[in-house]
């Protein structure tokens, strides 16, 4: 029975052993990288607020964000909601359809552009918004209670500057 042969590489040098991906790269401590820290903190804060809202109102983070945005600004297009929440359009679409299914919102074509869908809150959605806002504020107060009044003011100033400097950027991924 003939033996199978693998092609030989007569002049080939042996392949080097695999090195770790960090070999030769400058040291990078992800846990102290400010954008990473901000993302993690933002996710944790959003999830904490979202859990308190979800346990009381049975809404997920994208849904309650849309309710809050529509409660504040009134009827908006899906694109405007995506821009104001920094969520991708697919996530906004799924969440707005769930809100419609729950009877909290409605969707209708724009009078200006029939291709554009406008989302607005129904009366039940507006009532939910009015109930949700104090709970969100209370949860945030509890989260930030470890900070002094001066620290909260400094944090608010810094976050506002970062918010302003990133306004207009298209979200390229989820930061939730």
Secondary structure, DSSP 8 states (H G I E B T S, - for coil): ---------TT---------TTTTS----GGG-HHHHHHHHHHHHHHHHHHHHHHHH---HHHHHHHHHHHHH-SEEHHHHHHHHT--HHHHHHHHHHHHHTTSEEEEE-SS-TTSEEEEE-HHHHHHHHHHHHHHHHHHHHHGGGS-HHHHHHHHHHHHHHHHHHTT----S---
